[in-house]
């Protein structure tokens, strides 16, 4: 049995990861937090993961733990973290643990200033419709998916939404730097003054490094209408294969967008050039793992935007 303890289990990402780990065989999950709000409270209770008491309890940290996972809000003075360090336990961030759990799988990571959630959702929708088992992490609730995170023993593919924001106050690396994708999608780079990176140059540099951290012989799918991405694509490692994309041919009839393909016109539930670009990125990503364009087009007409992405 693998015993895993979550420090900060009440967070949105953390409680979804805790549920995903709980669903795997041979894992025992515990957790603590000093505040747990809805809907985390109800879902943790549903899966038998709700702590008996609110607060931090160093006695929950013991040598029998195989891993301790830190939430984003955890600070250096957290008594459970202090105890875990004293015992020299394996301590992971949310992001590090996801990578550890999927390091033997083919990882697809979708990054970009905007459009990454929708593109990730499109990939997952297509794979689900085609009955291709997939581990995943996505940033919004999707119809037909009961959790934001899934981990399994059987699937050979993992699809992650790749955030460029810092892992935590204790680890100021961009999250998507840790995933080391075999297949990467970059939808565009748009810096603004509210960004955590102080300059546009620093921000763009994070995406360049993301491509440098890809696995050997990786595939980079990128929007070629973005000057920054074009520049990055021109200086890739020699083993990485680039796949540029843009807006696919389409037509709007009576308010419905039809995608023009070699297989005929495909009616869509989405609209707008940006969403069509995301769809093309999702198709190219699926192609890299053996999904034909015909298969992708046969199911994508049923995709609609997640409620939080309308």
C-alpha positions in Angstrom: 0.0 0.0 0.0 1.2 3.5 -0.9 0.4 6.0 1.8 0.0 9.6 0.7 -0.7 12.7 2.8 -2.0 16.0 1.4 -1.1 19.2 3.3 -3.8 21.6 2.2 -6.3 19.0 0.9 -9.1 21.5 0.8 -7.8 23.4 -2.3 -9.6 23.0 -5.6 -6.7 21.4 -7.3 -5.6 19.4 -4.2 -8.9 17.9 -3.4 -9.3 16.8 -7.1 -5.9 15.2 -7.0 -6.6 13.5 -3.7 -9.8 12.0 -5.1 -7.9 10.8 -8.2 -5.2 9.1 -6.1 -7.9 7.6 -3.8 -9.5 6.0 -6.8 -6.3 4.1 -7.6 -5.9 0.7 -6.1 -3.2 0.3 -3.5 -3.3 3.9 -2.3 -4.3 5.2 1.1 -4.9 8.9 1.2 -5.0 11.3 4.2 -5.1 15.0 4.4 -5.2 18.2 6.5 -6.2 21.8 6.1 -7.0 24.8 8.2 -10.0 25.7 6.1 -12.2 23.7 3.8 -15.0 25.4 1.9 -17.7 24.1 -0.4 -17.6 22.3 -2.9 -14.3 20.8 -1.6 -16.0 19.9 1.7 -18.8 17.9 0.1 -16.6 16.0 -2.4 -14.0 15.1 0.2 -16.8 13.8 2.5 -18.2 11.8 -0.4 -15.0 10.0 -1.0 -14.1 9.5 2.7 -11.3 12.0 2.6 -12.7 14.8 4.8 -10.3 15.3 7.8 -12.0 14.7 11.2 -10.7 18.0 12.5 -9.7 21.3 10.9 -6.1 22.4 11.4 -2.6 21.1 11.2 -1.5 18.0 13.0 2.2 17.0 12.9 1.3 13.7 14.4 -0.3 12.8 11.0 3.2 12.9 9.5 5.1 9.7 10.1 7.7 7.5 8.5 5.1 5.2 7.0 4.2 7.9 4.4 5.5 7.3 0.9 4.7 10.9 -0.2 3.6 14.2 1.2 1.9 16.6 -1.2 1.9 20.4 -0.6 -0.9 22.7 -1.5 -0.3 26.1 -3.0 -1.0 28.0 0.2 1.4 26.1 2.3 4.2 28.1 3.9 7.6 27.2 5.3 6.4 27.4 8.9 3.6 24.9 8.4 4.0 22.4 11.3 3.2 19.4 9.1 5.7 20.4 6.5 8.4 21.0 9.2 7.7 17.5 10.5 7.9 15.9 7.0 11.3 17.6 6.5 12.5 16.3 9.9 11.6 12.8 8.8 13.2 13.3 5.4 10.0 12.2 3.6 9.4 12.5 -0.1 7.7 15.9 -0.5 6.1 16.9 -3.8 4.1 19.8 -5.1 0.8 19.1 -6.9 2.7 19.5 -10.2 5.6 17.3 -9.3 3.4 14.5 -8.1 1.4 14.5 -11.3 4.6 14.1 -13.3 5.8 11.3 -11.0 2.5 9.4 -11.5 2.6 9.8 -15.3 6.3 9.6 -16.1 6.0 6.3 -18.0 3.1 7.7 -20.2 3.0 9.8 -23.3 2.3 13.3 -22.0 0.4 15.9 -24.0 0.7 19.3 -22.4 -1.3 22.4 -23.6 0.0 25.8 -22.8 -0.7 29.4 -23.8 -1.9 32.7 -22.5 -5.5 31.9 -23.5 -7.3 28.9 -25.1 -5.4 26.2 -23.2 -8.4 25.1 -21.2 -10.7 24.8 -24.2 -8.0 23.0 -26.3 -7.4 20.6 -23.5 -11.1 20.0 -23.1 -11.4 19.3 -26.9 -8.6 16.7 -26.8 -10.2 15.0 -23.8 -13.7 15.1 -25.3 -12.4 13.5 -28.6 -10.4 10.8 -26.8 -13.4 10.0 -24.5 -15.8 9.7 -27.5 -13.3 7.4 -29.2 -12.9 5.3 -26.0 -9.2 6.0 -25.6 -8.4 5.7 -21.9 -6.5 8.8 -20.7 -5.1 10.3 -17.5 -5.6 14.0 -17.3 -5.6 17.3 -15.5 -7.9 20.1 -16.7 -8.8 23.5 -15.2 -12.6 23.4 -15.5 -15.4 21.0 -14.9 -16.4 19.2 -18.1 -19.7 17.3 -18.9 -19.0 13.6 -18.7 -16.0 14.0 -16.5 -16.5 13.6 -12.7 -13.2 15.1 -11.6 -10.6 17.6 -12.8 -7.9 15.0 -12.4 -7.7 11.3 -13.4 -4.8 8.9 -12.7 -4.7 5.2 -13.5 -2.5 2.2 -14.0 -3.8 1.2 -17.4 -3.8 4.3 -19.7 -0.7 5.0 -21.7 -1.6 8.7 -22.3 -1.8 11.7 -20.0 -3.2 15.1 -21.1 -2.4 18.1 -18.9 -3.5 21.8 -19.1 -0.1 23.5 -18.6 -0.2 26.7 -16.4 2.7 29.1 -16.7 2.1 30.4 -13.2 4.3 29.6 -10.2 3.9 26.2 -8.5 3.7 27.9 -5.1 5.3 30.6 -3.0 7.8 28.0 -2.0 8.6 27.0 -5.6 8.6 29.8 -8.1 9.0 27.6 -11.2 6.2 27.8 -13.8 4.0 24.7 -13.4 4.3 23.6 -17.0 8.1 23.3 -16.9 7.8 20.2 -14.8 5.6 18.1 -17.2 8.3 17.5 -19.9 5.8 16.7 -22.6 6.3 14.4 -25.6 3.6 16.4 -27.4 3.2 20.1 -26.6 0.6 22.6 -27.8 1.1 26.4 -27.5 -1.9 28.5 -28.4 -0.3 32.0 -28.1 1.6 34.3 -25.8 0.1 37.5 -24.5 1.8 39.3 -21.6 0.1 42.1 -19.7 1.1 44.2 -16.7 -0.9 42.1 -14.2 1.2 39.0 -15.1 3.4 37.5 -12.4 6.4 38.0 -14.7 7.7 41.6 -14.7 8.4 42.0 -18.4 7.2 40.6 -21.7 10.6 39.2 -22.3 10.6 37.3 -19.1 7.2 35.9 -19.9 8.1 34.8 -23.4 11.2 33.1 -21.9 9.1 30.8 -19.9 7.5 29.4 -23.0 10.9 29.0 -24.7 12.2 27.1 -21.8 9.0 24.9 -21.8 10.0 23.8 -25.3 13.6 23.2 -24.2 12.3 20.8 -21.5 10.3 18.6 -23.9 11.2 14.9 -24.1 13.6 13.8 -26.9 12.0 13.8 -30.3 9.0 15.8 -29.1 6.3 17.3 -31.2 5.5 21.0 -30.9 2.1 22.2 -32.2 1.9 26.0 -32.2 -0.3 28.8 -33.5 1.7 30.4 -36.4 -0.2 33.7 -36.2 1.8 34.5 -33.1 5.2 36.2 -33.6 6.6 35.1 -30.4 5.8 31.4 -31.1 7.2 31.7 -34.6 10.4 33.0 -33.1 10.5 30.1 -30.6 9.8 27.6 -33.3 12.7 28.8 -35.4 15.1 28.0 -32.6 13.9 24.6 -31.4 16.2 21.7 -30.5 17.0 19.8 -33.7 15.1 16.7 -32.4 11.8 18.5 -31.9 9.4 18.5 -34.8 7.2 21.6 -35.2 3.6 21.6 -36.5 2.2 25.1 -37.1 -1.5 25.7 -37.3 -3.9 28.5 -38.1 -7.6 29.1 -38.6 -9.2 26.1 -40.6 -11.4 26.7 -43.6 -15.0 27.1 -42.5 -18.3 28.7 -43.3 -21.1 30.1 -41.1 -24.7 29.3 -42.3 -27.7 30.4 -40.3 -25.6 31.0 -37.3 -24.0 27.6 -37.3 -20.3 27.2 -38.1 -19.4 24.4 -40.5 -15.8 23.1 -40.7 -14.8 22.3 -44.3 -12.9 19.1 -44.5 -12.0 16.4 -47.1 -14.7 14.3 -45.4 -17.4 16.9 -46.0 -18.7 19.8 -43.9 -18.8 19.3 -40.2 -21.4 21.3 -38.2 -20.0 22.6 -34.9 -21.5 23.8 -31.6 -18.7 26.3 -31.2 -18.0 29.5 -33.1 -15.3 32.1 -33.6 -11.9 32.0 -35.2 -10.1 31.4 -31.9 -12.1 28.4 -31.0 -11.6 27.0 -34.5 -7.9 27.5 -34.0 -8.1 25.6 -30.7 -10.0 22.8 -32.5 -7.2 22.5 -35.1 -4.5 22.3 -32.3 -6.6 19.6 -30.6 -6.8 17.6 -33.9 -3.1 17.8 -34.5 -2.4 16.7 -30.9 -4.7 13.7 -31.2 -3.1 12.8 -34.6 0.3 12.4 -32.8 -1.1 9.5 -30.7 -2.7 7.7 -33.6 -6.1 9.3 -33.9 -6.9 9.9 -37.6 -8.4 13.1 -38.8 -11.5 11.2 -39.9 -11.9 9.8 -36.4 -11.5 13.2 -34.8 -14.0 14.9 -37.2 -16.5 12.1 -36.6 -16.8 13.1 -32.9 -15.8 16.7 -32.5 -19.2 18.1 -33.8 -20.6 17.1 -30.4 -18.2 19.3 -28.4 -19.6 22.3 -26.7 -17.7 24.8 -24.6 -17.5 24.0 -20.8 -19.8 26.2 -18.8 -17.0 28.2 -17.3 -15.5 28.9 -20.7 -18.6 30.3 -22.4 
